[in-house]
Amino acid sequence: MALIEIAIPLDDEIDHWEQLVVLDEREYRMTFEWSTREEKWYLSIADQDGNDLLTGLALNEGVELCRLSTDTSLPQGTLSLLDATGAESEPDRDQLGVRWVLLYDEAE
């Protein structure tokens, strides 16, 4: 079992981006989007062919994101956001990837 920290690129000018991530030896496309109206980050996950697996998930600290669906195409481990300070608050626009990190714990 391995714990993987997913690198999140930071740019205070970007509110929407996609990146490829390899989890459990499969490639996934993760899309991150900041909602100014709700002041919240959202995550969508697609497979390597662009098929949506999860869309518009609010990034809340401590929620096991892949467990919100029964789709077996999703990674089988635990994907969750963690507040590195231990304060257990919600991520703001400029600290995703710094204070809040996205972690993946591979399935056993």
KOLTORMAR-540394 format. One record per residue (C-alpha): x, y, z; residue in three letters. Coordinates in steps of 0.1 Angstrom, whole numbers. Each point is the difference from the previous one (the first is absolute). Layout:
<pts>
X, Y, Z, ALA
...
</pts>
This chain:
<pts>
0, 0, 0, MET
14, 34, -10, ALA
-10, 35, 8, LEU
3, 24, -30, ILE
-2, 38, 3, GLU
-14, 13, -32, ILE
19, 31, -12, ALA
-23, 29, -6, ILE
14, 28, -21, PRO
-4, 34, 15, LEU
-6, 33, -18, ASP
-20, 27, 17, ASP
-14, 10, -34, GLU
-15, -34, -9, ILE
-35, -11, 12, ASP
-3, -30, -23, HIS
25, -26, -12, TRP
4, -37, -10, GLU
28, -24, 8, GLN
8, -36, -6, LEU
6, -22, 31, VAL
10, -36, 1, VAL
-18, -20, 28, LEU
1, -38, 3, ASP
20, -1, -32, GLU
-28, 17, -20, ARG
-1, 35, -13, GLU
-28, 24, 10, TYR
-8, 36, -10, ARG
-8, 22, 30, MET
-16, 33, -6, THR
1, 26, 28, PHE
-23, 30, -1, GLU
-5, 29, 25, TRP
-35, 13, 5, SER
1, 37, 8, THR
-36, 1, 9, ARG
2, -29, 25, GLU
37, 6, 9, GLU
7, -37, -4, LYS
22, -23, -21, TRP
-16, -27, -21, TYR
16, -31, -14, LEU
-10, -22, -30, SER
17, -33, -9, ILE
0, -16, -35, ALA
17, -31, -13, ASP
29, 2, -25, GLN
-26, 0, -29, ASP
-18, 30, 14, GLY
-30, -19, 14, ASN
-13, 18, 31, ASP
1, -21, 31, LEU
-8, 26, 26, LEU
-10, 36, -7, THR
-3, 31, 21, GLY
11, -14, 34, LEU
5, 27, 26, ALA
35, -3, 15, LEU
-7, -2, 37, ASN
26, -10, 26, GLU
-1, -36, 10, GLY
-26, -13, -25, VAL
9, -33, -18, GLU
-7, 12, -36, LEU
1, -33, -18, CYS
-24, -15, 24, ARG
-28, 23, -12, LEU
-6, -22, -30, SER
-1, -38, -6, THR
16, 3, -34, ASP
27, -27, -2, THR
20, 21, -25, SER
9, 24, 28, LEU
32, -6, 20, PRO
-7, -26, 28, GLN
21, 18, 26, GLY
-9, 30, 22, THR
2, 35, -16, LEU
-5, 28, 25, SER
10, 36, 8, LEU
19, 7, 31, LEU
7, 33, 18, ASP
38, -3, 7, ALA
-3, 23, 30, THR
-24, -23, 17, GLY
-26, 27, 4, ALA
-26, -19, -19, GLU
-14, 30, -19, SER
-11, 3, -36, GLU
24, 9, -28, PRO
1, 36, -12, ASP
9, 11, -35, ARG
37, 6, 5, ASP
11, -28, 23, GLN
-10, -31, -20, LEU
32, -20, -4, GLY
17, 19, 28, VAL
-20, -2, 32, ARG
-25, -25, -14, TRP
14, -31, -18, VAL
-17, -26, -20, LEU
11, -35, 11, LEU
-6, -34, -15, TYR
5, -32, 21, ASP
2, -30, -23, GLU
-24, -29, 6, ALA
16, -30, 17, GLU
</pts>
